[in-house]
Amino acid sequence: MDRITIPGIEAFGHHGVLPHEREFGQRFTVDVSLGVDLSAAGASDDLADTVDYGRLSGDVAAIVTGPPADLIETVAERIATRCLEDERVQAVEVTVHKPAAPVPVVAAEVSVTIRRVRA
């Protein structure tokens, strides 16, 4: 299966269980990879035959900046659901990175990765 990958989408959100995460927010980074047949777009050279990754990346950022969730797992699920709204997308992998996660040890980040496949 062909892939469209958009790594490193950055947005500021207010996700987290702790009150200060909700109040002050933090930067999140999202990687999205779509499994989609790109043969029609490759033959036609027409944006209408593929996923508009410019629009999709804006939608991903809007999810991150939108209503808060306790868990980044929920944020990842919201993003995957949005990606699968395009019927051409057969599978999606979403990684949400939380660089300033409040953990009791030194860690570069916490991230979750989910993969969803069209039923």
N, C-alpha and C positions, 0 to 999 in steps of 0.2 A: 504494500500500500504506500502511496506517496504521502509526503508530510509537508506541512507548513509549520514552521517553528518561529515563535516570537519570544526570545529570552530577554529577561531583564526589564520588564515593564515595572516602573517605579511609581508609587502613589502613597499618599499619606492617609492613614486610616486610624480609627479609634477602636480597634479590636483587642479583646483581652478580658480576662476574668477579673483582674485587679482594678480597683477604682482609679488609680493614677493612669492606667493604660487607657481607660475610657475618657478621662478628663484631658490628658495632654496629647494622646495619640503618638504615633511613630511612623517611620517609613517602612513600607513593605515592598518586596520585590516579587514579581510573579513571572514564571516561565510557562508558556503554553505551547503544546505541540498537538497538531491536528492530523489525524489520519484521514486523508481525502483523495479521491481519484482526480488527478490534475491533468489527465489526458485531453479533456475537452478544452481546457484553458490553454494548454500547450499548443493545440492545433489552431485555435481561433484567435489567440492573442487578445481576448476580450475579458475585461474584468467581470462581466456578468456571468462568466463560466467558472468562476472560482470564488473562494472566500475572500472578502474584502478585509485584509488583515489590518488596514488602517482603521477602519470602523471598529473591528473587533478589539483591537488594542485599546481604543478609547472606551469601549464598553467594559473591558476588564478593569481599567483604571477607575471607572465610575462605580463598579462593584466594591473595590477597595475603599474608595472615599465615601461610599454610601452607608446605609444603616449598619451600626456596629454588631458584631457577633462576639460571643465569648471565645470561640475557638477558631483557629485558622483552618481547621478541617471544614468548618461551615463556610468560610470564605472560599475555599477551594471548590467545594460542592456547588456553590452559587455560580462560580466561573465556569465549571464544567457544564452545568445545566444551560448556561447562556450559549456556550460553544455548540452544544448539540441542537440548539434551535434551528441551525442551518442543516437541512436534511442531507446535504452532501457530506457532512462530517460523519464519518463512521466510528471514529474513536477519538478520544481526547485525553491527554495527560497534562495535569496541572500541578505545578509546584509553587507553593506559597512560602516565601522566606521571611522570617521575622528576625532581623539582625539584632534588635534590642530586647529580645525575650528575657523576662526576669527569671533567670535560673540561678541557683546558688553556687555555681562554678563558673569559671571563665570559659565561654564558648563563643565561637565566631557568630553563630546564629542557630536558630531552630527552624526547621522547615518540614513541611508535610508534602507528600506527593500522592496524588490519586489518579487513577486511570478509569475512565468510563467508556463503555462500548455500547453503541446503539443496539437496542434489543431487537 
